[in-house]
Amino acid sequence: MGGVRRVRTAAVAALGALGLVAALPGAAGAAGTPQPVPSYRGAEGAQAVEGKPSTAGAPELKAGSVYKDAIAPGERYYRLRLDGGSSVYASAVLQPPGSAKVSYGDGLEVDVLTPENRSCQSGAGRASFGYDPVPISAVGGRIMQEDAGCQGDGTYYVKVTREMAKGGDPAAWPLELRVQREPKLGGSNAPTAAPSVWPSASPTLPGSDAAPRAGGTGFNDARALGSGVWSDELRPGQTRFYRVPLDWGQQLGLAAELSAGQMTKDSGYASPGLSIALYSPYRSLIDSEDASYDGKQTGLTLARTPPVAYENRFASDRKLGAVRVAGWYYVAVTMAGKVGEFTQDAVPVPLTLRTQIIGTPGKAPAYAEDLAAAGFGVGAEDRTAAKEGTTVVEADAAAENRSVMRVVAGAGFGTGTLLLLVLGGWILLARRRTP
């Protein structure tokens, strides 16, 4: 049975790399039948924790690990044990059910605090909803920089606050927590000032034919993209996630287009109707834009990101400050649920994404430890994933199958060698016994 699962997993991974999983029979409902929007896919192996209403008895979160919890409106506390040299990012992804009613008064805050209840940054990381119950991410951090507080090793706390608008949903919603540790730089010549200028001209995006790439439900199954033009589909209320590898010195140009939908009324209007958001490797919002949609073609383009640079973290501008480390950058594209009031919900609307990775990879800063081991940076496997269009889940499955095949091949080689030795022994013995 395990072998069947591995073969099936490998087949799905291969089809996913070609962007064909969404086209498989059974991947969608019967024609004309509305299907529920897929829920957020949590991280594999996430550990269950239960945040506390105060720091007393708060469960510990460790760097490099992912956790799952549920949070009702109010505060939840978690504990961290930090060293005195690295930067740490604590992200929280709130996942409301598709039936939830949200507004701009609903949101999420994440803050890292000292035992003296002092914030380790200028303000808590915050994210808020629009009118759609889509996953949102907020990040709190302890950043190592000159003249900043919270530099010592010891115990710290993560405070996660779920804000609720009047008349909102008081039920507990799933929460995904992730702690990422960025090693300190080695040597004594680390930069301490933000860049004064950087190339900010509008990107020239590709105009080639689109290749199919079905997006994921969240950060954990986001579809990998390189430079190119990509096609997908969206239904009202749905968010698709993608990931793009950006190395040191590189920039990202990004645009999204929503085609005409099948109208059920003579007219309709949603503002916003199409939204796009860009997140950092540690899940912090960098930039977002939205456009209205009336059932006809619409589109939007994000400003070119700054080049990825360590010193960006010292900038006062939030968009510049977030592009501080090489790694996977995440793109979330949403079509508003209101669009379902004037279009056929069972017929997805074609989506086109245009991505351009600008510049050649530069030299990485001299970190004191391996950055890849901490979950950052861009390596050969990441570039391969972007070329093939795999998700993390598919890439892991493919790696597992390659490992199994190596074991099988090794076992086969060993068995074959043993058989040859036994056969040779028989032949030699037979020759000795022959008069």
Secondary structure, DSSP 4 states (H G I P E B T S, - for coil): -HHHHHHHHHHHHHHHHTT-GGGSTTSS-STT---PPPPPPPPTTPEE---BSSSTTPPB--TT-EEEEEE-SEEEEEEEEE-SS-EEEEEEEE---TT----TT-EEEEEEE-TT--BSSSS-EEEE--SS---EEEEEEE---TT-S--SSEEEEEEEEEE--TT---S-EEEEEEEEEEPPBPSS----S--S----PPP----S--EE---BSSGGGPEE--SEEEEEEE-TT-EEEEEEEE-TT-EEEEEEEE----BSSS---EEEEEEEEEE-TTS-EEEEEEEEESSS-EEEEEPPPPPP-GGGGG-SSHHHHH--S-EEEEEEEEE-GGGGGTB-TTSPEEEEEEEEEES---PPP-BSS-TGGGT-S--HHHHHHHHHT--HHHHHHHHHHHHHHHHHHHHHHHHHHHHHHHHHHHHHHHHHH--
